[in-house]
Amino acid sequence: MEIINSFQTGLRNGINNNGHVVYCRYGLPHLICLPVNRPDDPLLNPALNHLKAMDGYYAQQFFVYLHTSLNSEDVVSGLYQYVMQSPVALSDYTKSELIDELSRLVAHNKLLIIPLYE
């Protein structure tokens, strides 16, 4: 089992996982990945389903209030590029538009947010 819990944010590639590790406003690590890239680890926590409520409102709040010093400044744009699987022109979008799109993807089970703490 690969230990994902580290203080390095960003893209995590490997045999067991592919996604982004981000830190919520409380400094707790979360793995954000596509359902097809979910690590096949029986000890991994289930995805946070309560973030889908109210058409992704709670997911939107999760992305808006990410920890500012533990995450990089462009973590939201990196997540958007990861989800779209292409280097899209991010200059056409504001941060709030990217967060709205990410929260909609969480609401429709196209993006998972998995806690890495216990």
VEXDREN-2710 file (C-alpha; in Angstrom, 1 decimal):
% VEXDREN-2710
k/r/px/py/pz
1/MET/0.0/0.0/0.0
2/GLU/1.4/3.4/-1.0
3/ILE/1.2/6.1/1.6
4/ILE/-0.6/9.0/0.0
5/ASN/-0.7/11.2/3.1
6/SER/2.3/13.6/2.6
7/PHE/2.7/17.3/2.8
8/GLN/3.3/17.6/-1.0
9/THR/0.2/18.8/-2.9
10/GLY/-0.4/18.3/-6.5
11/LEU/-0.8/15.5/-9.1
12/ARG/-0.1/12.0/-7.7
13/ASN/0.7/9.4/-10.4
14/GLY/1.5/5.8/-9.8
15/ILE/0.3/2.2/-10.1
16/ASN/-2.2/2.6/-7.3
17/ASN/-3.5/6.1/-7.7
18/ASN/-4.0/9.1/-10.0
19/GLY/-5.4/12.3/-8.7
20/HIS/-4.7/15.4/-6.7
21/VAL/-4.1/15.6/-3.0
22/VAL/-5.5/18.8/-1.5
23/TYR/-6.0/20.1/2.0
24/CYS/-9.3/21.3/3.3
25/ARG/-9.6/24.5/5.4
26/TYR/-8.7/22.5/8.5
27/GLY/-5.5/21.1/7.0
28/LEU/-6.8/17.6/6.5
29/PRO/-5.7/15.8/3.2
30/HIS/-8.2/14.7/0.6
31/LEU/-7.7/12.8/-2.6
32/ILE/-9.6/14.2/-5.5
33/CYS/-9.9/11.8/-8.4
34/LEU/-12.0/10.6/-11.2
35/PRO/-14.1/7.4/-10.5
36/VAL/-12.0/5.4/-13.0
37/ASN/-8.8/6.5/-11.2
38/ARG/-10.0/5.6/-7.7
39/PRO/-7.3/3.6/-6.0
40/ASP/-8.1/-0.1/-5.5
41/ASP/-7.3/0.0/-1.8
42/PRO/-9.7/-1.8/0.6
43/LEU/-8.6/0.4/3.5
44/LEU/-9.3/3.7/1.7
45/ASN/-12.2/5.7/3.1
46/PRO/-15.3/6.0/0.9
47/ALA/-15.9/9.2/-1.0
48/LEU/-17.7/12.0/0.8
49/ASN/-21.3/11.7/-0.5
50/HIS/-22.7/14.6/1.6
51/LEU/-20.8/17.0/-0.7
52/LYS/-23.3/16.2/-3.5
53/ALA/-26.2/17.6/-1.6
54/MET/-28.1/20.7/-2.9
55/ASP/-26.6/20.2/-6.4
56/GLY/-23.0/20.4/-5.2
57/TYR/-23.4/23.4/-2.8
58/TYR/-21.2/21.7/-0.2
59/ALA/-18.6/20.7/-2.7
60/GLN/-18.5/24.3/-3.9
61/GLN/-17.9/25.4/-0.3
62/PHE/-15.2/22.7/0.0
63/PHE/-13.4/24.1/-3.1
64/VAL/-13.8/27.8/-2.1
65/TYR/-12.3/27.3/1.4
66/LEU/-9.3/25.1/0.6
67/HIS/-6.4/25.7/2.9
68/THR/-4.5/28.7/1.5
69/SER/-1.0/27.9/2.7
70/LEU/-0.9/24.1/2.3
71/ASN/-2.3/24.1/-1.3
72/SER/-0.7/25.8/-4.3
73/GLU/-2.3/28.9/-5.7
74/ASP/-3.4/27.2/-8.9
75/VAL/-4.8/24.1/-7.3
76/VAL/-8.3/24.8/-8.7
77/SER/-7.1/25.2/-12.2
78/GLY/-4.9/22.1/-11.9
79/LEU/-8.0/20.1/-10.8
80/TYR/-9.9/21.4/-13.7
81/GLN/-7.2/20.4/-16.1
82/TYR/-7.0/17.0/-14.5
83/VAL/-10.8/16.4/-14.8
84/MET/-10.9/17.6/-18.4
85/GLN/-7.8/15.5/-19.2
86/SER/-6.4/18.3/-21.4
87/PRO/-4.6/21.6/-21.1
88/VAL/-7.6/23.9/-21.6
89/ALA/-7.3/27.6/-21.9
90/LEU/-7.9/28.6/-18.3
91/SER/-7.5/32.3/-19.0
92/ASP/-11.1/32.3/-20.3
93/TYR/-12.5/31.2/-16.9
94/THR/-12.6/32.8/-13.5
95/LYS/-11.8/30.9/-10.4
96/SER/-15.5/30.9/-9.4
97/GLU/-16.5/29.5/-12.7
98/LEU/-14.0/26.7/-12.4
99/ILE/-15.2/25.9/-8.8
100/ASP/-18.8/25.9/-10.1
101/GLU/-17.9/23.3/-12.7
102/LEU/-15.9/21.2/-10.3
103/SER/-18.8/21.2/-7.8
104/ARG/-21.3/20.2/-10.5
105/LEU/-19.0/17.2/-11.4
106/VAL/-18.9/16.2/-7.7
107/ALA/-22.7/16.4/-7.6
108/HIS/-23.1/14.1/-10.6
109/ASN/-20.6/11.5/-9.3
110/LYS/-18.0/12.3/-12.0
111/LEU/-15.4/13.5/-9.4
112/LEU/-14.7/11.9/-6.1
113/ILE/-13.4/13.6/-2.9
114/ILE/-11.9/11.0/-0.6
115/PRO/-10.6/11.8/2.9
116/LEU/-7.1/10.5/3.6
117/TYR/-7.1/10.9/7.4
118/GLU/-8.2/8.6/10.2
END
